[in-house]
Amino acid sequence: MLATLLPALKELALPLKLRLWDGKEIDLGPSPSVTLVIRDSNLITQLAHPSLDLLGAAYVEGR
């Protein structure tokens, strides 16, 4: 899923960095000013269709 999602995210050129569960960091645009830490690999599939509810629940649960 990550391999499919990343090219689409990089096209958006967001000032965002992803830090994955394995420690890998991926810049989604130039000069990222925000880092989104993803501790749960299953969350990647859910982020394909994000919502505020999903992001809020994942944050509270530490995912």
C-alpha positions as CSV (number, residue, x, y, z in Angstrom):
1,M,0.0,0.0,0.0
2,L,2.8,2.4,0.9
3,A,4.4,2.0,-2.6
4,T,1.1,3.0,-4.2
5,L,0.4,5.9,-1.8
6,L,3.8,7.6,-1.8
7,P,3.9,8.7,-5.5
8,A,0.5,10.4,-5.1
9,L,1.5,12.1,-1.9
10,K,4.8,13.3,-3.4
11,E,2.9,14.9,-6.3
12,L,1.2,17.2,-3.8
13,A,4.6,18.6,-2.7
14,L,3.4,19.1,0.9
15,P,5.8,20.5,3.5
16,L,5.5,17.2,5.3
17,K,7.9,14.4,6.4
18,L,6.7,10.9,7.3
19,R,8.6,9.0,9.9
20,L,7.6,5.3,9.6
21,W,7.4,2.6,12.2
22,D,10.8,1.2,11.0
23,G,12.5,4.6,11.5
24,K,12.6,5.5,7.8
25,E,11.9,9.1,7.0
26,I,10.3,10.3,3.7
27,D,10.0,13.9,2.7
28,L,6.8,14.6,0.7
29,G,7.9,18.0,-0.4
30,P,10.7,20.6,-0.2
31,S,11.7,21.8,3.3
32,P,9.2,19.8,5.4
33,S,8.1,21.8,8.4
34,V,5.8,19.1,9.9
35,T,6.7,15.5,10.7
36,L,3.9,12.9,10.9
37,V,5.1,9.9,12.9
38,I,3.4,6.7,12.0
39,R,4.0,3.9,14.6
40,D,1.4,1.4,13.2
41,S,2.0,0.1,9.7
42,N,-1.8,-0.7,9.4
43,L,-2.5,3.0,9.6
44,I,-1.1,3.5,6.1
45,T,-4.0,1.7,4.5
46,Q,-6.5,3.9,6.5
47,L,-4.6,7.1,5.5
48,A,-5.5,6.4,1.9
49,H,-8.9,8.0,2.8
50,P,-8.1,10.2,5.8
51,S,-10.5,12.1,7.9
52,L,-10.2,14.2,11.0
53,D,-11.8,11.4,13.1
54,L,-9.2,8.9,11.9
55,L,-6.3,11.3,12.5
56,G,-7.7,12.2,16.0
57,A,-8.2,8.6,17.0
58,A,-4.8,7.5,15.7
59,Y,-3.2,10.4,17.7
60,V,-5.0,9.6,20.9
61,E,-4.2,5.9,20.5
62,G,-0.5,6.6,19.8
63,R,-0.6,5.0,16.4
